[in-house]
Amino acid sequence: MRYALRSHTHKHRLILWVCLFVVIVLGAGATIFMLHRKTPSPSVATPKKVVTKPAQAESVTSHMQFVGDVFWGRSVQTTAEKSGQGYSYITSGLSAQDRAQYDAWIANFECPITTKDVPYELQVDILKFNCRPEYLPNLAKWFTAASQANNHTDNNGGAWGLDQTRANLQAASIQNFGTYDMSQTNDLCEVITMPATTAQTHKRVSIPVALCGYMYVVDVTPTDAQLAVMQQYAKVMPVIAMPHMGVEYRTTAEPAKVSAYHRMIDNGADMVVGAHPHVIQNSEVYKGRLIAYSVGNFLFDQQSLGRDETLGLGVGVRLTINDPAAAKIYESVAPSCSVYKDNCLATLTAKLKSRPKIGVTYNFSCYDEADKLPKLGSAAACAEAEKSATVDQLSGLATSW
């Protein structure tokens, strides 16, 4: 009986151990299953696609300054030769800060620029001028473009002297426009590569601007054909006229000049900046456009004539192209416009259906050459210059062209 009881107890223990083992195995299996179910199998990460947005076109701004008559022959040259400063003497009154305020300076260069000298006495007695080309590399640090539409660019060999002048200006990287001969209508306007800056990234670029030079010292009545030249340019780009006309040393524009300059606006000029009288004359607003009838001298040797001949007005104009598509076209075409007689007008006409709206603001400064060298005028001098230019009466200027 003892043996039977012992055997029976042993069987029960064995069954319990087997059951316990089965429970443990089943529990472990269930745990492994649940863990496997909750933990996803690792997968290879799909790389994110990087989308590069094309660069957005920016608005473009060009800030230009127009100044008056520039001449470095006659006593300007003799003084420079005695100064010990060489060819840089004529701009030694200016500072780099003066230039840095603008993207471009434009002036009327009132002399043929050749190596064929005209004796000092002839320059004084019969006003037959010549300016040496050696001064141009220094002047190129200041001036982007220069008008040849005046009554002195024919003084040294006529057409030969003008051709020499244009070649010398091109070699010095100063662009030119205009002519003394108004019958040559193809030479009146030229597309200029005008330095500019993008609004957001401040990148240095350029835009095309048509500058048109007219000379009416002898014949004071422009023909319709001469003025109509501006119309084709005005369809695709800003146009600024720089006429050379009027009675010298007179501080108010005469009726013939007023009529002629109004007609320039009527034919597509967005602004008119006049020269020749050697003094500052009144200004006006015509159809929302600025007309400065004469901005006076910038660099000349007329100090002995009086105070009026030593003051020059600087007309600043800031142009902004906000149309991104037009700005992009302007930027792509403008660099090729720096060569005289380029194809920029035809290229722009093909690329642009119409001219974009151009924002415009103005500012005025003055230059004083009472001490023979042009320098930025004092507050008193500029107040005097602006009074002569009737700047305080310029109301109604358009804010866009």
C-alpha positions as CSV (number, residue, x, y, z in Angstrom):
1,M,0.0,0.0,0.0
2,R,2.8,2.3,0.8
3,Y,4.4,1.6,-2.6
4,A,1.1,2.3,-4.4
5,L,0.6,5.6,-2.5
6,R,4.1,6.7,-3.3
7,S,3.7,5.8,-7.0
8,H,0.5,7.7,-7.1
9,T,2.0,10.8,-5.6
10,H,5.0,10.6,-8.1
11,K,2.6,10.5,-11.0
12,H,0.7,13.6,-9.8
13,R,4.0,15.5,-9.4
14,L,5.1,14.6,-12.9
15,I,1.8,15.8,-14.4
16,L,2.1,19.1,-12.5
17,W,5.6,19.6,-13.8
18,V,4.5,18.8,-17.4
19,C,1.6,21.2,-17.1
20,L,3.8,23.9,-15.7
21,F,6.3,23.4,-18.5
22,V,3.5,23.7,-21.1
23,V,2.2,26.9,-19.5
24,I,5.7,28.4,-19.5
25,V,6.3,27.5,-23.1
26,L,2.9,28.8,-24.2
27,G,3.4,32.0,-22.2
28,A,6.8,32.6,-23.7
29,G,5.5,32.0,-27.2
30,A,2.6,34.4,-26.7
31,T,4.9,37.1,-25.4
32,I,7.3,36.7,-28.3
33,F,4.3,36.8,-30.7
34,M,2.9,40.0,-29.1
35,L,6.3,41.7,-29.2
36,H,6.8,40.7,-32.8
37,R,3.4,42.1,-33.6
38,K,3.9,45.5,-32.0
39,T,7.5,46.1,-33.3
40,P,7.4,46.6,-37.1
41,S,10.3,45.2,-39.0
42,P,12.9,47.8,-40.0
43,S,12.6,49.2,-43.5
44,V,14.9,51.2,-45.8
45,A,14.2,54.9,-45.5
46,T,13.1,56.6,-48.7
47,P,15.2,59.7,-49.3
48,K,13.3,63.0,-49.4
49,K,13.1,64.7,-52.8
50,V,14.7,68.2,-52.6
51,V,12.9,70.7,-54.7
52,T,15.0,73.6,-55.9
53,K,13.0,76.7,-56.7
54,P,14.1,78.8,-59.6
55,A,15.7,82.1,-58.7
56,Q,13.0,84.8,-58.5
57,A,13.5,87.9,-60.7
58,E,14.1,91.0,-58.7
59,S,13.2,94.6,-59.3
60,V,16.1,96.7,-60.6
61,T,17.1,100.3,-59.8
62,S,19.5,102.7,-61.5
63,H,20.4,106.0,-59.9
64,M,21.9,108.5,-62.4
65,Q,23.2,112.0,-62.1
66,F,23.2,114.5,-65.0
67,V,25.6,117.4,-64.8
68,G,26.6,120.3,-67.1
69,D,29.3,121.3,-69.5
70,V,32.7,119.6,-69.1
71,F,35.8,121.1,-70.8
72,W,39.5,120.5,-70.0
73,G,41.2,122.4,-72.8
74,R,42.5,126.0,-72.8
75,S,43.4,127.2,-69.3
76,V,42.0,124.1,-67.6
77,Q,44.8,122.1,-69.3
78,T,47.5,124.7,-68.6
79,T,46.6,124.8,-64.9
80,A,46.6,121.0,-64.8
81,E,50.0,120.8,-66.3
82,K,51.4,123.2,-63.7
83,S,49.6,121.5,-60.8
84,G,52.0,118.5,-60.4
85,Q,48.9,116.2,-60.1
86,G,48.9,115.3,-63.8
87,Y,45.7,114.2,-65.5
88,S,43.9,113.6,-62.2
89,Y,44.0,117.3,-61.3
90,I,40.7,118.1,-62.9
91,T,38.7,115.8,-60.6
92,S,40.8,116.3,-57.5
93,G,38.1,118.5,-55.9
94,L,35.7,115.5,-56.0
95,S,35.6,112.6,-53.6
96,A,34.9,108.9,-54.1
97,Q,31.9,109.4,-51.8
98,D,30.4,111.9,-54.3
99,R,30.6,109.3,-57.0
100,A,29.4,106.4,-54.9
101,Q,26.0,108.0,-54.4
102,Y,25.1,107.2,-58.0
103,D,25.3,104.3,-60.4
104,A,26.2,106.6,-63.2
105,W,27.2,110.1,-64.1
106,I,26.4,111.7,-67.5
107,A,27.6,115.0,-68.9
108,N,28.1,117.1,-72.0
109,F,31.8,116.9,-73.1
110,E,32.2,120.2,-74.9
111,C,35.3,119.6,-77.0
112,P,36.7,117.3,-79.7
113,I,39.1,114.8,-77.9
114,T,42.1,114.3,-80.1
115,T,45.9,114.4,-80.1
116,K,45.9,117.2,-82.6
117,D,46.4,120.3,-80.4
118,V,44.8,123.6,-81.0
119,P,47.0,126.5,-79.9
120,Y,45.9,128.2,-76.7
121,E,45.5,131.6,-78.5
122,L,43.0,130.1,-81.0
123,Q,41.0,128.4,-78.2
124,V,40.7,131.9,-76.6
125,D,40.3,134.1,-79.6
126,I,38.0,132.1,-81.9
127,L,36.7,129.5,-79.4
128,K,38.1,126.6,-81.4
129,F,38.5,123.9,-78.8
130,N,40.4,120.6,-78.3
131,C,40.8,118.4,-75.3
132,R,43.6,115.8,-74.8
133,P,42.6,112.1,-74.6
134,E,45.2,111.4,-71.9
135,Y,42.6,112.8,-69.4
136,L,40.0,110.2,-70.2
137,P,41.1,107.3,-68.1
138,N,40.7,109.5,-65.0
139,L,37.4,110.9,-66.2
140,A,36.2,107.4,-66.8
141,K,36.3,106.8,-63.1
142,W,33.5,109.4,-62.9
143,F,31.5,109.4,-66.1
144,T,29.5,106.6,-67.7
145,A,28.5,108.5,-70.8
146,A,29.0,111.8,-72.5
147,S,27.1,113.8,-75.1
148,Q,28.7,114.9,-78.3
149,A,25.8,117.1,-79.3
150,N,27.2,120.6,-78.9
151,N,28.7,123.4,-81.0
152,H,32.3,122.5,-80.3
153,T,32.7,118.8,-81.2
154,D,33.3,119.9,-84.9
155,N,36.1,122.3,-83.9
156,N,39.0,120.1,-84.8
157,G,38.7,118.6,-88.3
158,G,34.9,118.3,-88.3
159,A,33.8,114.7,-88.9
160,W,37.4,113.5,-88.5
161,G,37.6,115.1,-85.0
162,L,34.3,113.6,-84.0
163,D,35.4,110.1,-85.2
164,Q,38.6,110.5,-83.2
165,T,36.6,111.6,-80.1
166,R,34.3,108.6,-80.3
167,A,37.2,106.2,-80.7
168,N,39.0,107.7,-77.7
169,L,35.9,107.6,-75.6
170,Q,35.3,104.0,-76.5
171,A,38.8,103.1,-75.6
172,A,38.4,104.7,-72.2
173,S,35.1,102.9,-71.6
174,I,33.0,106.1,-71.7
175,Q,29.9,105.6,-73.8
176,N,28.8,108.4,-76.1
177,F,25.8,109.7,-77.9
178,G,24.7,112.6,-80.1
179,T,26.3,114.7,-82.8
180,Y,26.8,118.3,-83.8
181,D,25.2,117.5,-87.2
182,M,21.4,117.3,-86.8
183,S,21.0,116.0,-90.4
184,Q,22.5,112.7,-89.2
185,T,19.4,111.5,-87.5
186,N,20.8,108.0,-87.0
187,D,23.4,109.5,-84.7
188,L,21.0,111.4,-82.4
189,C,20.1,108.6,-80.0
190,E,22.1,105.7,-78.6
191,V,21.2,102.9,-76.2
192,I,23.5,103.2,-73.1
193,T,24.4,100.4,-70.7
194,M,23.4,102.0,-67.5
195,P,24.7,100.4,-64.3
196,A,22.0,99.3,-61.9
197,T,21.4,97.2,-58.7
198,T,18.9,94.5,-57.8
199,A,16.6,95.3,-54.9
200,Q,16.9,92.2,-52.7
201,T,20.4,90.7,-53.4
202,H,22.1,94.0,-54.3
203,K,23.6,92.4,-57.3
204,R,25.4,94.7,-59.8
205,V,23.6,94.5,-63.2
206,S,22.7,97.0,-65.9
207,I,19.6,98.3,-67.8
208,P,19.3,99.9,-71.2
209,V,18.5,103.7,-71.3
210,A,18.3,105.7,-74.5
211,L,20.2,109.0,-74.4
212,C,19.5,111.5,-77.2
213,G,21.7,114.5,-78.0
214,Y,20.4,117.5,-79.9
215,M,22.4,120.6,-80.9
216,Y,20.3,123.7,-81.8
217,V,22.8,126.6,-81.2
218,V,22.5,127.8,-84.8
219,D,19.1,126.4,-85.9
220,V,16.7,126.8,-83.1
221,T,13.8,125.0,-84.7
222,P,14.0,121.2,-84.5
223,T,12.4,119.3,-87.3
224,D,9.7,116.8,-86.7
225,A,11.9,114.0,-88.2
226,Q,14.7,114.8,-85.8
227,L,12.5,114.7,-82.7
228,A,10.5,111.6,-84.0
229,V,13.7,109.5,-83.7
230,M,13.0,109.2,-79.9
231,Q,9.6,107.6,-80.5
232,Q,10.9,104.1,-81.4
233,Y,13.2,104.0,-78.3
234,A,10.3,105.2,-76.0
235,K,8.3,102.1,-76.9
236,V,10.7,99.8,-75.1
237,M,12.9,101.8,-72.7
238,P,13.3,105.1,-70.9
239,V,14.4,108.0,-73.0
240,I,16.3,111.1,-71.7
241,A,17.1,114.0,-74.0
242,M,20.2,116.2,-73.6
243,P,19.8,119.2,-75.9
244,H,22.4,121.9,-76.4
245,M,20.6,125.2,-77.1
246,G,19.8,128.7,-76.1
247,V,21.2,132.1,-75.4
248,E,24.5,132.0,-73.5
249,Y,24.7,133.5,-69.9
250,R,20.9,134.0,-69.8
251,T,19.3,132.7,-66.6
252,T,15.8,132.2,-68.0
253,A,14.9,129.9,-70.9
254,E,13.7,131.8,-74.0
255,P,10.4,131.0,-75.8
256,A,12.1,129.1,-78.7
257,K,13.8,126.8,-76.2
258,V,10.7,126.2,-74.2
259,S,8.8,125.2,-77.4
260,A,11.5,122.9,-78.6
261,Y,11.9,121.1,-75.2
262,H,8.1,120.7,-74.9
263,R,8.2,119.0,-78.3
264,M,10.9,116.6,-77.1
265,I,8.6,115.4,-74.3
266,D,5.7,115.1,-76.9
267,N,7.9,112.9,-79.0
268,G,8.9,110.4,-76.3
269,A,11.5,112.0,-74.0
270,D,10.8,111.1,-70.3
271,M,13.1,113.9,-69.1
272,V,15.1,116.8,-70.7
273,V,18.4,118.1,-69.3
274,G,19.7,121.1,-71.2
275,A,23.1,122.7,-71.6
276,H,25.0,125.5,-73.5
277,P,24.1,128.7,-71.6
278,H,26.9,128.0,-69.1
279,V,24.6,129.1,-66.2
280,I,21.8,127.5,-64.4
281,Q,18.3,128.3,-65.8
282,N,14.8,127.7,-64.6
283,S,13.2,124.3,-64.7
284,E,9.6,123.2,-65.1
285,V,7.2,120.2,-65.1
286,Y,5.5,119.6,-68.5
287,K,3.0,116.8,-68.7
288,G,4.4,115.3,-65.5
289,R,8.0,115.3,-66.9
290,L,11.0,117.2,-65.7
291,I,12.6,119.8,-68.0
292,A,15.9,121.4,-66.6
293,Y,16.5,124.1,-69.3
294,S,20.2,124.4,-68.3
295,V,22.3,122.8,-65.6
296,G,25.2,125.2,-66.1
297,N,28.9,124.4,-66.0
298,F,30.5,121.4,-64.2
299,L,34.1,121.9,-65.3
300,F,35.1,125.0,-67.3
301,D,37.4,128.0,-67.2
302,Q,34.9,130.8,-67.0
303,Q,35.4,131.9,-63.4
304,S,36.3,135.4,-64.5
305,L,32.8,135.9,-65.9
306,G,31.0,135.8,-62.5
307,R,29.4,133.7,-59.9
308,D,26.7,132.2,-62.1
309,E,29.3,130.6,-64.4
310,T,30.8,128.7,-61.5
311,L,27.7,126.9,-60.2
312,G,26.4,123.7,-61.7
313,L,23.2,121.8,-61.0
314,G,23.2,118.0,-60.6
315,V,20.0,116.4,-61.6
316,G,19.6,112.9,-60.0
317,V,17.0,110.5,-61.3
318,R,16.3,107.0,-59.8
319,L,14.6,104.6,-62.1
320,T,13.0,101.4,-60.8
321,I,11.8,98.5,-62.9
322,N,9.4,96.4,-60.8
323,D,8.1,94.1,-63.6
324,P,10.2,90.9,-63.1
325,A,9.9,89.7,-66.7
326,A,10.9,93.1,-68.1
327,A,13.7,93.5,-65.6
328,K,15.1,90.1,-66.6
329,I,15.0,91.1,-70.3
330,Y,16.7,94.4,-69.6
331,E,19.4,92.7,-67.6
332,S,20.1,90.2,-70.3
333,V,20.3,92.8,-73.2
334,A,21.9,95.8,-71.5
335,P,25.5,94.5,-71.4
336,S,25.7,94.4,-75.2
337,C,24.6,98.1,-75.4
338,S,27.9,99.7,-74.4
339,V,29.3,99.4,-77.9
340,Y,28.6,102.5,-80.1
341,K,26.1,101.6,-82.9
342,D,24.9,98.4,-81.3
343,N,21.7,96.5,-82.1
344,C,20.0,96.9,-78.7
345,L,17.0,98.8,-80.0
346,A,16.1,96.0,-82.4
347,T,16.8,93.3,-79.8
348,L,14.6,94.9,-77.2
349,T,11.8,95.6,-79.8
350,A,11.8,91.9,-80.6
351,K,11.8,90.8,-76.9
352,L,9.4,93.3,-75.4
353,K,5.8,93.8,-76.5
354,S,5.6,97.1,-74.6
355,R,7.7,99.1,-72.2
356,P,7.2,98.3,-68.5
357,K,6.0,100.9,-66.1
358,I,9.1,102.5,-64.6
359,G,9.1,104.1,-61.1
360,V,10.9,107.4,-60.9
361,T,12.1,109.8,-58.1
362,Y,14.3,112.9,-58.4
363,N,17.0,114.6,-56.3
364,F,19.2,117.7,-56.8
365,S,22.7,118.5,-55.9
366,C,25.1,121.2,-56.9
367,Y,28.8,121.7,-57.8
368,D,30.9,124.7,-57.2
369,E,34.0,125.5,-59.3
370,A,34.7,129.0,-58.0
371,D,38.3,127.7,-57.2
372,K,38.6,126.3,-60.7
373,L,37.9,122.7,-59.7
374,P,34.4,121.3,-59.4
375,K,33.5,120.1,-55.9
376,L,30.3,119.3,-54.1
377,G,28.7,122.6,-53.2
378,S,28.0,123.8,-49.7
379,A,24.5,124.1,-48.3
380,A,24.5,127.8,-49.2
381,A,25.8,127.2,-52.7
382,C,23.2,124.5,-53.3
383,A,20.4,126.7,-52.1
384,E,21.6,129.3,-54.6
385,A,21.7,126.7,-57.4
386,E,18.3,125.3,-56.6
387,K,16.8,128.8,-56.5
388,S,18.2,129.5,-60.0
389,A,16.7,126.2,-61.2
390,T,13.3,127.0,-59.6
391,V,13.4,123.6,-57.9
392,D,10.8,124.7,-55.3
393,Q,8.3,125.2,-58.1
394,L,8.5,121.7,-59.5
395,S,5.1,120.3,-58.5
396,G,3.2,117.6,-60.3
397,L,6.2,115.5,-61.3
398,A,5.0,112.0,-62.3
399,T,6.1,109.1,-60.1
400,S,6.3,106.7,-63.0
401,W,7.2,106.8,-66.6
